[in-house]
Amino acid sequence: MRYRLTFIAGLALGYVLGTRAGRERYEQLKKSAQRLAENPAVRNAAESAAHGGRDFAGKAYHSVSEKVGDKVPVSVSDRVRSLRERSGHNGSDDWGTTNT
């Protein structure tokens, strides 16, 4: 019985100390993630990647829709059209063409 009581006390103490240390480490990680997200260089890179992804998706859709024709679902074509209008993309691009 004595060993069981010692084990339970040690388990409780370890849990309390572990959760306190874990919480402190969590707060450290949270603060460093917030600092990283607020960094202007990181924000610019994320916005640039998002803009590039939207442009690439619009170009890919345009190229594929020419080859596929009317088989693209209306919901997809409406969504890409709205993205293209929102980004100011006028639909004229040279993606998928060869320059000789």
C-alpha positions in Angstrom: 0.0 0.0 0.0 2.9 2.3 0.8 4.4 1.9 -2.7 1.1 2.5 -4.3 0.6 5.7 -2.4 4.1 6.8 -3.3 3.5 6.0 -6.9 0.2 8.0 -7.0 1.9 11.0 -5.3 4.8 10.9 -7.8 2.4 10.7 -10.7 0.3 13.6 -9.4 3.5 15.7 -8.8 4.9 14.8 -12.2 1.6 15.8 -13.9 1.4 19.1 -12.1 5.1 20.0 -12.9 4.8 18.7 -16.5 1.7 20.7 -17.3 3.2 23.9 -15.9 6.3 23.4 -17.9 4.3 22.4 -20.9 2.1 25.5 -20.6 5.2 27.8 -20.4 6.7 26.2 -23.5 3.3 26.5 -25.3 3.2 30.2 -24.5 6.8 30.6 -25.8 5.9 28.9 -29.0 2.8 31.0 -29.4 4.7 34.3 -28.9 7.3 33.3 -31.4 4.7 32.3 -34.0 2.9 35.6 -33.5 6.2 37.5 -34.0 6.9 35.5 -37.1 3.4 36.1 -38.5 3.7 39.9 -37.9 7.1 40.1 -39.6 6.7 42.2 -42.8 9.0 40.0 -44.9 6.9 36.9 -44.0 3.6 38.7 -44.7 4.9 40.0 -48.1 6.1 36.5 -49.0 2.7 35.0 -48.0 0.7 37.6 -50.0 3.0 37.2 -53.0 2.6 33.4 -52.9 -1.2 33.7 -52.6 -1.3 36.2 -55.5 0.9 34.0 -57.6 -1.2 30.9 -56.9 -4.4 32.7 -57.9 -2.7 33.9 -61.2 -1.4 30.4 -61.9 -4.8 28.8 -61.2 -6.6 31.3 -63.5 -4.1 30.6 -66.3 -4.3 26.9 -65.8 -8.1 27.0 -65.9 -8.1 29.1 -69.1 -5.7 26.7 -70.8 -7.6 23.6 -69.7 -11.0 25.1 -70.5 -9.9 25.7 -74.1 -9.0 22.0 -74.4 -11.9 20.6 -72.5 -14.6 23.0 -73.7 -18.0 22.9 -72.1 -17.3 19.9 -69.9 -16.1 22.2 -67.0 -18.8 22.5 -64.3 -20.5 25.8 -64.2 -19.7 26.2 -60.5 -16.0 25.9 -61.2 -16.1 28.4 -64.1 -18.1 30.9 -62.0 -15.6 30.7 -59.2 -12.6 31.2 -61.5 -14.3 34.0 -63.2 -15.0 35.8 -59.9 -11.4 35.3 -58.9 -10.2 36.7 -62.2 -12.5 39.7 -61.9 -11.4 40.4 -58.3 -7.7 40.3 -59.1 -8.1 42.6 -62.1 -7.0 39.9 -64.5 -8.4 40.7 -67.9 -7.9 37.3 -69.4 -5.2 38.1 -71.9 -2.0 36.1 -71.1 0.6 34.1 -72.9 0.6 31.1 -70.6 0.7 27.9 -72.5 1.8 29.4 -75.8 5.2 29.0 -77.4 7.3 31.8 -78.6 9.4 30.9 -81.6 
